[in-house]
Amino acid sequence: MLDSSKTQRVDLRISPAAKEMIQTAAQARDKTVSEFLIDSGLTSAAETLADRRLFILDDARWQEFQAALDARPRVRPRLARLMKTGK
């Protein structure tokens, strides 16, 4: 989880129109601009990363996934040569 006991500063440059819109939205949510940006940014970050951290499979697909993880790697001669020679 995120450690809220430490704070760091994030600087950004935005247009006056964007700043005004963010301020208005923050007021509408009864939040400071910082609270609004942090909440919005964290929500967006969680949505962006969700498919990289969590996926749901039915039983059949889970078994296929497990089998793929347990399978021995395929021999790839060209890849092995590339790793040895860089060519």
Secondary structure by P-SEA (a helix, b strand, c coil): cccccbbbbbbbcccaaaaaaaaaaaaaacccaaaaaaaaaaaaaaaaaccccbbbbcaaaaaaaaaaaaccccccaaaaaaaaccc
